Amino acid sequence: MSEKLLNVREVSQYLDISTEDLRRLVDSGKIPAYRLGGAILRFRKDQIEQIKAQGVPKLAKSHEEPAAEGRYTGMERLKDFLYFNDFYIICAIIIVVLLVFIFFC
């Protein structure tokens, strides 16, 4: 059976930190996370338990923007969207073409 991954809300409650702080820690590389579809964060439970046992890392006092290399560009987001939703897009196009053919031909 596959391992259940935790979402941002579950991890922030477990570590007793805000979701914003959790995202900043992930962006700075202090907490390991997995990105699904380019935006959705998921966490392995054993890694989070290990971090809690060692102590939750602290954020720097300044609230600077995370490094630019961790961000996704608009083109990367579009590619991810098309990659994960190509089946639905193709089905929608086929349905529209069939409806046009049925009602206008």
C-alpha positions in Angstrom: 0.0 0.0 0.0 1.3 3.5 -0.8 2.3 5.9 1.9 -0.1 8.7 2.7 1.4 12.1 2.3 0.5 15.0 4.6 -0.8 18.3 3.3 0.2 21.8 4.5 -2.6 22.2 7.0 -1.9 18.9 8.7 1.9 19.6 8.9 1.4 23.1 10.2 -0.9 21.9 13.0 1.5 19.0 13.8 4.5 21.4 14.1 2.4 24.1 15.7 3.4 26.8 13.2 1.4 28.9 10.7 1.0 27.7 7.1 2.8 30.8 5.9 5.8 30.0 8.1 5.7 26.4 6.9 5.8 27.6 3.2 8.7 29.9 4.0 10.6 27.0 5.6 10.0 24.8 2.6 11.1 27.6 0.2 14.3 28.1 2.2 15.0 24.3 2.1 14.8 23.8 5.9 11.8 21.4 5.6 11.7 18.8 2.8 8.5 18.8 0.7 7.3 17.4 -2.6 5.5 19.6 -5.1 2.6 18.1 -7.1 1.6 19.8 -10.2 4.0 22.6 -9.5 2.1 24.2 -6.6 0.6 21.6 -4.3 2.9 20.8 -1.4 3.0 17.3 0.3 5.1 16.0 3.1 6.3 12.5 4.2 5.2 11.8 7.7 8.5 10.2 8.8 10.4 13.3 7.7 8.1 15.6 9.6 8.3 13.5 12.7 12.1 13.6 12.5 12.0 17.4 12.2 9.7 17.8 15.2 12.0 15.5 17.2 15.0 17.7 16.3 13.1 20.9 16.8 11.4 23.1 14.2 13.8 25.3 12.4 13.5 29.0 13.0 12.9 31.6 10.3 15.2 34.6 9.8 13.9 37.8 11.3 13.6 39.6 8.0 10.7 38.6 5.9 12.5 38.7 2.5 11.1 37.0 -0.5 12.3 33.4 -1.1 15.0 32.7 -3.6 13.8 33.1 -7.2 15.1 29.6 -8.2 12.3 28.0 -6.2 9.5 29.8 -8.0 7.7 28.6 -11.1 7.3 30.9 -14.1 4.0 31.4 -15.8 5.2 29.2 -18.7 6.1 26.3 -16.3 2.7 26.6 -14.6 1.0 26.4 -18.1 3.1 23.4 -19.0 2.2 21.7 -15.8 -1.5 22.5 -16.2 -1.5 21.1 -19.8 0.4 18.0 -18.7 -1.9 17.1 -15.9 -5.2 18.1 -17.6 -4.5 17.1 -21.2 -7.1 14.3 -21.2 -9.9 16.7 -20.0 -8.9 19.4 -22.5 -9.0 16.9 -25.4 -12.4 15.5 -24.2 -13.8 19.0 -24.0 -12.7 19.8 -27.5 -14.2 16.6 -28.9 -17.5 17.3 -27.2 -17.6 20.9 -28.5 -16.8 19.6 -32.1 -19.5 16.9 -31.8 -22.1 19.4 -30.5 -21.3 21.9 -33.3 -21.6 19.0 -35.8 -24.9 17.8 -34.4 -26.7 21.2 -34.1 -25.3 23.1 -37.1 -24.9 20.4 -39.8 
